[in-house]
């Protein structure tokens, strides 16, 4: 009986464990990512990097306007 109770406690503890999403601190604030289910890596979606100057694509880039969600 004790063995069954111990198994149930272990199972519910593992099943109810909190989800830990990766969190990165940037100059503009915190960015929350997603932990991939098919590998050991994190995904950060929707991050604007820079805007290309189409008249000179290999020249200086422009900052992308930052909009909070």
N, C-alpha and C positions, 0 to 999 in steps of 0.2 A: 504494500500500500504506500509506504514512504517513497518507494522508487517511482511509482506512477505520479505522485504529487510533485516530486522533484523534476520529473520530465515535463509535466505541465507548466511548472514555473519557468523552467528554462526555455520552453517553446514560446510562451507568451512574452517573456523578456526579450527574446530575439525578434519576435514578430512586431513588438511595439517599440522598438528602438527608434530614436529620433533620426530623421534624415539630415545628413550634414552636407549642405551645398557649399561649393567652394566660394569664398568671398575674397575679393581683391580690393585693396585700397589704392585708388588712383588720385591724381591731382584734383579731379572733378568730383570725387566722392566714391562711395562703395559701389562695386559692381558684383552682382550675384550671378553665378554661373550654374551650370547643370552638371552633375556627375553622370558620365556615360554608363549605360547599362551593358554595353557590349565590349568594354575595355576599361583600362585603368587610366583614363584621361578626363579632363574637364572641358566643357564647351561654354564659350561666352558668345552669345548670339546678339546681333543687332548693334554692334559697336561701330560707330562711324570713325573711320581713320583719317581720311583727307579727301579733298575735292581736287580733281585734276584740272589744270589749265589746258583746255583743248587747243588753244592757239600754240602752246609750247608744252606738249605732254611730258617732255623729259626735263623741264625746268622746275622752278619753284612751285610747290603745291600750296593750296590754301587750306586753312583750318575749316573743318566741317562745323556748321552751326550745331550747337549742343541743345537738345530739347529733352527735358526730364519727362519720364513716363508717369 
